Amino acid sequence: MTAKMEFKGKDIDEAINKACARYSVTREKLNIEIVSTGSTGIFGLCKKKAIIQATIKEQSPSTPKKNQKQQRPAQTGKKAQPPRANTKKSGPETDNREIK
């Protein structure tokens, strides 16, 4: 396991971006623990920086790789059939009388 490193920034996003740059990985590959969200202070005075601790996520061997296909369970029973169309027609257009 990699040791936790602390990163500071004016906000959380800046601190996370510094961690990504340091480890050369994307945000999704980091375990991030927020220590302090920071604050802007009153009228911009007494600012506090955001602080995070980050480590690289470890890959678990139980997660399937993209190349591996997951097996589907066998289907049982009959497939559902679509409803049948009504073949009976009614109305003047289906009248079999000849018009003279």
TIRO-2110 file (N, C-alpha, C; in Angstrom, 1 decimal):
// TIRO-2110
0.8, -1.2, 0.0, N, 1, A
0.0, 0.0, 0.0, CA, 1, A
0.9, 1.2, 0.0, C, 1, A
0.5, 2.2, -0.7, N, 2, A
1.3, 3.5, -0.8, CA, 2, A
0.9, 4.4, 0.4, C, 2, A
1.9, 5.1, 0.9, N, 3, A
1.7, 6.0, 2.0, CA, 3, A
0.8, 7.1, 1.6, C, 3, A
0.0, 7.6, 2.5, N, 4, A
-0.8, 8.8, 2.2, CA, 4, A
0.1, 10.0, 2.1, C, 4, A
-0.2, 10.8, 1.1, N, 5, A
0.5, 12.1, 0.9, CA, 5, A
-0.6, 13.2, 1.1, C, 5, A
-0.1, 14.3, 1.7, N, 6, A
-1.0, 15.5, 1.9, CA, 6, A
-0.8, 16.5, 0.8, C, 6, A
-1.9, 17.0, 0.3, N, 7, A
-1.9, 18.1, -0.7, CA, 7, A
-2.8, 19.2, -0.3, C, 7, A
-2.3, 20.4, -0.6, N, 8, A
-3.0, 21.7, -0.2, CA, 8, A
-3.3, 22.5, -1.5, C, 8, A
-4.4, 23.2, -1.4, N, 9, A
-4.8, 24.1, -2.5, CA, 9, A
-5.8, 25.1, -2.0, C, 9, A
-6.1, 26.1, -2.9, N, 10, A
-7.0, 27.1, -2.5, CA, 10, A
-8.4, 26.6, -2.3, C, 10, A
-8.7, 25.4, -3.0, N, 11, A
-10.0, 24.7, -2.9, CA, 11, A
-9.7, 23.2, -3.1, C, 11, A
-10.7, 22.4, -2.9, N, 12, A
-10.6, 20.9, -3.0, CA, 12, A
-10.1, 20.5, -4.4, C, 12, A
-10.7, 21.1, -5.4, N, 13, A
-10.3, 20.8, -6.8, CA, 13, A
-8.9, 21.0, -7.0, C, 13, A
-8.3, 22.1, -6.6, N, 14, A
-6.9, 22.4, -6.8, CA, 14, A
-6.0, 21.4, -6.1, C, 14, A
-6.4, 21.0, -4.9, N, 15, A
-5.6, 20.0, -4.1, CA, 15, A
-5.7, 18.7, -4.8, C, 15, A
-6.9, 18.3, -5.3, N, 16, A
-7.0, 17.0, -6.0, CA, 16, A
-6.2, 17.0, -7.3, C, 16, A
-6.2, 18.1, -8.0, N, 17, A
-5.4, 18.3, -9.3, CA, 17, A
-3.9, 18.1, -9.0, C, 17, A
-3.5, 18.7, -7.8, N, 18, A
-2.0, 18.5, -7.5, CA, 18, A
-1.7, 17.1, -7.2, C, 18, A
-2.6, 16.3, -6.5, N, 19, A
-2.4, 14.9, -6.2, CA, 19, A
-2.4, 14.1, -7.5, C, 19, A
-3.3, 14.4, -8.5, N, 20, A
-3.3, 13.7, -9.8, CA, 20, A
-2.0, 14.0, -10.5, C, 20, A
-1.5, 15.2, -10.5, N, 21, A
-0.2, 15.5, -11.1, CA, 21, A
1.0, 14.8, -10.5, C, 21, A
1.0, 14.7, -9.1, N, 22, A
2.0, 14.1, -8.4, CA, 22, A
2.1, 12.6, -8.7, C, 22, A
0.9, 11.9, -8.7, N, 23, A
0.9, 10.5, -9.0, CA, 23, A
0.8, 10.1, -10.5, C, 23, A
0.6, 11.1, -11.3, N, 24, A
0.4, 10.9, -12.8, CA, 24, A
-0.7, 10.0, -13.1, C, 24, A
-1.9, 10.2, -12.4, N, 25, A
-3.1, 9.3, -12.7, CA, 25, A
-4.3, 10.3, -12.7, C, 25, A
-5.4, 9.7, -13.1, N, 26, A
-6.7, 10.5, -13.1, CA, 26, A
-7.3, 10.4, -11.8, C, 26, A
-8.3, 11.3, -11.6, N, 27, A
-9.0, 11.4, -10.3, CA, 27, A
-9.6, 10.1, -9.9, C, 27, A
-10.1, 9.4, -10.8, N, 28, A
-10.9, 8.1, -10.5, CA, 28, A
-9.9, 7.1, -9.9, C, 28, A
-8.6, 7.2, -10.1, N, 29, A
-7.7, 6.2, -9.7, CA, 29, A
-7.1, 6.5, -8.3, C, 29, A
-7.6, 7.5, -7.7, N, 30, A
-7.1, 8.0, -6.4, CA, 30, A
-8.1, 7.7, -5.2, C, 30, A
-7.6, 7.3, -4.1, N, 31, A
-8.4, 7.3, -2.8, CA, 31, A
-8.2, 8.7, -2.2, C, 31, A
-9.2, 9.5, -2.1, N, 32, A
-9.1, 10.8, -1.6, CA, 32, A
-9.8, 11.0, -0.2, C, 32, A
-9.1, 11.5, 0.7, N, 33, A
-9.7, 11.8, 2.0, CA, 33, A
-9.6, 13.3, 2.3, C, 33, A
-10.7, 14.0, 2.5, N, 34, A
-10.7, 15.4, 2.7, CA, 34, A
-10.4, 15.7, 4.2, C, 34, A
-9.4, 16.4, 4.4, N, 35, A
-9.0, 16.7, 5.8, CA, 35, A
-9.6, 18.1, 6.2, C, 35, A
-9.6, 19.0, 5.3, N, 36, A
-10.1, 20.4, 5.5, CA, 36, A
-10.6, 20.9, 4.2, C, 36, A
-11.8, 21.5, 4.2, N, 37, A
-12.3, 22.1, 2.9, CA, 37, A
-11.8, 23.5, 2.7, C, 37, A
-11.2, 24.1, 3.7, N, 38, A
-10.6, 25.4, 3.5, CA, 38, A
-11.8, 26.4, 3.7, C, 38, A
-11.4, 27.7, 3.7, N, 39, A
-12.4, 28.8, 3.8, CA, 39, A
-11.8, 30.0, 3.2, C, 39, A
-12.7, 30.9, 2.8, N, 40, A
-12.2, 32.2, 2.2, CA, 40, A
-12.0, 33.2, 3.2, C, 40, A
-12.5, 33.0, 4.4, N, 41, A
-12.4, 34.0, 5.5, CA, 41, A
-13.3, 35.2, 5.3, C, 41, A
-13.2, 36.1, 6.2, N, 42, A
-14.1, 37.3, 6.1, CA, 42, A
-13.4, 38.3, 5.2, C, 42, A
-14.2, 38.7, 4.2, N, 43, A
-13.7, 39.7, 3.2, CA, 43, A
-12.3, 39.3, 2.6, C, 43, A
-12.1, 38.0, 2.5, N, 44, A
-10.9, 37.5, 1.9, CA, 44, A
-9.7, 37.5, 2.9, C, 44, A
-9.9, 37.8, 4.1, N, 45, A
-8.8, 37.8, 5.1, CA, 45, A
-8.9, 36.5, 5.9, C, 45, A
-7.8, 36.1, 6.4, N, 46, A
-7.7, 34.8, 7.2, CA, 46, A
-8.1, 33.6, 6.4, C, 46, A
-7.6, 33.5, 5.1, N, 47, A
-8.0, 32.4, 4.3, CA, 47, A
-7.3, 31.1, 4.8, C, 47, A
-8.0, 30.0, 4.7, N, 48, A
-7.5, 28.7, 5.0, CA, 48, A
-7.5, 27.8, 3.8, C, 48, A
-6.4, 27.1, 3.5, N, 49, A
-6.3, 26.2, 2.3, CA, 49, A
-7.1, 24.9, 2.6, C, 49, A
-7.5, 24.3, 1.5, N, 50, A
-8.1, 23.0, 1.5, CA, 50, A
-7.0, 22.0, 1.6, C, 50, A
-7.2, 20.9, 2.4, N, 51, A
-6.2, 19.9, 2.6, CA, 51, A
-6.8, 18.6, 2.3, C, 51, A
-6.2, 17.7, 1.5, N, 52, A
-6.6, 16.4, 1.3, CA, 52, A
-5.5, 15.4, 1.5, C, 52, A
-5.8, 14.2, 1.7, N, 53, A
-4.8, 13.1, 1.7, CA, 53, A
-5.2, 12.1, 0.6, C, 53, A
-4.2, 11.7, -0.2, N, 54, A
-4.5, 10.9, -1.3, CA, 54, A
-3.5, 9.7, -1.4, C, 54, A
-4.0, 8.6, -1.9, N, 55, A
-3.2, 7.4, -2.2, CA, 55, A
-3.8, 6.9, -3.5, C, 55, A
-3.0, 6.0, -4.2, N, 56, A
-3.5, 5.4, -5.4, CA, 56, A
-4.3, 4.2, -5.0, C, 56, A
-5.5, 4.0, -5.7, N, 57, A
-6.3, 2.9, -5.5, CA, 57, A
-5.6, 1.6, -5.9, C, 57, A
-5.8, 0.6, -5.1, N, 58, A
-5.2, -0.7, -5.5, CA, 58, A
-6.3, -1.5, -6.2, C, 58, A
-5.8, -2.2, -7.3, N, 59, A
-6.7, -3.0, -8.1, CA, 59, A
-7.0, -4.3, -7.4, C, 59, A
-8.2, -4.6, -7.3, N, 60, A
-8.5, -5.9, -6.7, CA, 60, A
-8.6, -7.0, -7.7, C, 60, A
-8.1, -8.2, -7.5, N, 61, A
-8.0, -9.2, -8.5, CA, 61, A
-9.4, -9.8, -8.8, C, 61, A
-10.4, -9.5, -8.0, N, 62, A
-11.8, -10.1, -8.2, CA, 62, A
-12.6, -9.3, -9.2, C, 62, A
-12.1, -8.1, -9.6, N, 63, A
-12.9, -7.4, -10.6, CA, 63, A
-12.6, -7.9, -12.0, C, 63, A
-13.6, -8.2, -12.8, N, 64, A
-13.4, -8.7, -14.1, CA, 64, A
-12.7, -7.7, -15.1, C, 64, A
-11.9, -8.2, -15.9, N, 65, A
-11.2, -7.3, -16.9, CA, 65, A
-12.1, -7.0, -18.0, C, 65, A
-11.9, -6.0, -18.8, N, 66, A
-12.7, -5.6, -19.9, CA, 66, A
-12.8, -6.7, -21.0, C, 66, A
-11.7, -7.5, -21.1, N, 67, A
-11.6, -8.5, -22.2, CA, 67, A
-12.4, -9.8, -21.8, C, 67, A
-12.7, -10.0, -20.5, N, 68, A
-13.4, -11.1, -20.1, CA, 68, A
-14.9, -10.9, -20.2, C, 68, A
-15.6, -11.9, -20.8, N, 69, A
-17.1, -11.8, -20.9, CA, 69, A
-17.7, -12.4, -19.7, C, 69, A
-18.8, -11.8, -19.2, N, 70, A
-19.5, -12.3, -18.1, CA, 70, A
-20.5, -13.3, -18.6, C, 70, A
-20.6, -14.4, -17.9, N, 71, A
-21.6, -15.5, -18.4, CA, 71, A
-23.0, -15.1, -17.9, C, 71, A
-23.9, -15.3, -18.8, N, 72, A
-25.3, -15.0, -18.6, CA, 72, A
-26.0, -16.3, -18.1, C, 72, A
-26.9, -16.2, -17.2, N, 73, A
-27.6, -17.5, -16.8, CA, 73, A
-28.5, -17.9, -17.9, C, 73, A
-28.7, -19.2, -18.0, N, 74, A
-29.5, -19.8, -19.0, CA, 74, A
-31.0, -19.4, -18.8, C, 74, A
-31.7, -19.1, -20.0, N, 75, A
-33.1, -18.7, -19.9, CA, 75, A
-33.9, -19.9, -19.9, C, 75, A
-35.0, -19.8, -19.0, N, 76, A
-35.9, -20.9, -18.9, CA, 76, A
-37.3, -20.4, -19.3, C, 76, A
-38.1, -21.3, -19.7, N, 77, A
-39.5, -20.9, -20.0, CA, 77, A
-39.7, -20.5, -21.4, C, 77, A
-40.9, -20.2, -21.8, N, 78, A
-41.2, -19.8, -23.1, CA, 78, A
-41.0, -18.3, -23.3, C, 78, A
-40.6, -17.9, -24.5, N, 79, A
-40.5, -16.5, -24.8, CA, 79, A
-41.8, -15.8, -24.9, C, 79, A
-41.9, -14.6, -24.6, N, 80, A
-43.2, -13.9, -24.7, CA, 80, A
-43.4, -13.6, -26.2, C, 80, A
-44.6, -13.8, -26.6, N, 81, A
-44.9, -13.5, -28.0, CA, 81, A
-45.6, -12.2, -28.1, C, 81, A
-45.4, -11.4, -29.2, N, 82, A
-46.1, -10.1, -29.3, CA, 82, A
-47.6, -10.3, -29.5, C, 82, A
-48.4, -9.4, -29.1, N, 83, A
-49.9, -9.6, -29.2, CA, 83, A
-50.2, -9.6, -30.7, C, 83, A
-51.2, -10.5, -31.0, N, 84, A
-51.6, -10.6, -32.4, CA, 84, A
-52.5, -9.4, -32.8, C, 84, A
-52.4, -9.1, -34.1, N, 85, A
-53.2, -8.0, -34.6, CA, 85, A
-54.6, -8.4, -34.8, C, 85, A
-55.5, -7.5, -34.7, N, 86, A
-56.9, -7.8, -34.9, CA, 86, A
-57.2, -8.0, -36.4, C, 86, A
-57.5, -9.2, -36.8, N, 87, A
-57.7, -9.4, -38.3, CA, 87, A
-59.1, -9.1, -38.7, C, 87, A
-60.0, -8.9, -37.8, N, 88, A
-61.4, -8.5, -38.2, CA, 88, A
-61.5, -7.1, -38.5, C, 88, A
-62.0, -6.8, -39.7, N, 89, A
-62.1, -5.4, -40.1, CA, 89, A
-63.6, -5.0, -40.2, C, 89, A
-63.9, -3.8, -39.8, N, 90, A
-65.3, -3.4, -39.9, CA, 90, A
-65.3, -2.0, -40.4, C, 90, A
-66.4, -1.6, -40.9, N, 91, A
-66.6, -0.2, -41.4, CA, 91, A
-66.9, -0.3, -42.9, C, 91, A
-67.2, 0.9, -43.5, N, 92, A
-67.6, 1.0, -44.9, CA, 92, A
-66.6, 0.5, -45.9, C, 92, A
-65.3, 0.6, -45.5, N, 93, A
-64.3, 0.2, -46.5, CA, 93, A
-64.1, -1.3, -46.6, C, 93, A
-64.7, -2.0, -45.7, N, 94, A
-64.6, -3.5, -45.8, CA, 94, A
-65.9, -4.1, -46.3, C, 94, A
-66.9, -3.3, -46.6, N, 95, A
-68.2, -3.8, -47.0, CA, 95, A
-68.0, -4.5, -48.4, C, 95, A
-68.5, -5.7, -48.6, N, 96, A
-68.3, -6.4, -49.8, CA, 96, A
-69.4, -6.1, -50.9, C, 96, A
-70.3, -5.2, -50.6, N, 97, A
-71.3, -4.9, -51.6, CA, 97, A
-70.8, -4.1, -52.7, C, 97, A
-71.3, -4.3, -53.9, N, 98, A
-70.9, -3.5, -55.0, CA, 98, A
-71.6, -2.2, -55.1, C, 98, A
-71.0, -1.2, -55.5, N, 99, A
-71.6, 0.1, -55.6, CA, 99, A
-72.0, 0.3, -57.1, C, 99, A
-73.2, 0.6, -57.4, N, 100, A
-73.6, 0.8, -58.8, CA, 100, A
-73.9, 2.2, -59.1, C, 100, A
END
